Amino acid sequence: MGDENKSKPLVLVPGCLTLADLRYLAAPDARLELAPESYRAVDKTSGLVREIVASGTRTYGVNTGVGTLSDRSIASEDVAELQRRLILSNAAGTGPLLPDRVVRWMLALKINVLATGVSGVRRELIDALVGLFNSGLVPGVPSKGSVGASGDLAPLAHMAATLIGEGELRRNGISEPAKAALDAAGIPLFQFAAKEGLAMA
C-alpha cells in the first residue's frame, strides 16, 4: 500500500502546496503533475505576453532591457536571446552545491508559482520544469552568492540554465554537464520565450 501510494505523482494545485507535500517532494523518487485546470490561467497570461511582443508595446523585461538598460528597446527577433542572456548573466553563484532535496524544493516551488498564471510564461516552460523534476536529475545550484535584494536570482538562474544545457545536473550525487545529462535522459533543450528568463530568475 505504501509503495503504491509512493509511486503516484502528487497532483499540484497551484498555491495549495502543504508541508506534507514538500516532505514528499524532497525524495529522489517523488513525482508531480500539474492539475489540468491550472493551464487556463497560464494560457491566458502567456497570450497577453505574445500580444505585447506582436504589437511592439514597450514592456519592461519583455521587449526592453532590464535595470539600467530598461530604456533600451529589444527587437522582436531578439526577445528570446534577451531571456537566455538574463539567465546566463545571473548564474553567478559559488561555493558547495545545495543538497538535492533543497534543489528539488526549489523546482517544485518555482513550478507552483509559475502555474498560478501571473508570470506570463507558456505552459511549455512549466511542462519542461515538471519533466526535469520527474526525470530524477537535479540542477547543480551553488550555495553562495546572488544578485539583487531578493537574494534568489543567482540560485534560480543556475537552476534555469540547466534547461538550456548550461551548468551541471546530478543523478544519485554524480554530476555531469547539463547538456550531456539531458541528452542521456531524452530531454530536449528548452528555448525561453518572451518574459520567461525574467520569470525564472
Secondary structure, 3 states (H helix, E strand, C coil): CHHHHHHCCEEECCCCCCHHHHHHHCCCCCCEEECHHHHHHHHHHHHHHHHHHHHCCCCCCCCECCHHHCCCECCHHHHHHHHHHHHHHHCCCEEEECCHHHHHHHHHHHHHHHCCCCCCCCHHHHHHHHHHHHHCCEECCEEECCCCCCCCHHHHHHHHHHHHCCCEEEECCEEEEHHHHHHHHCCCCCCCCCCHHHHHC
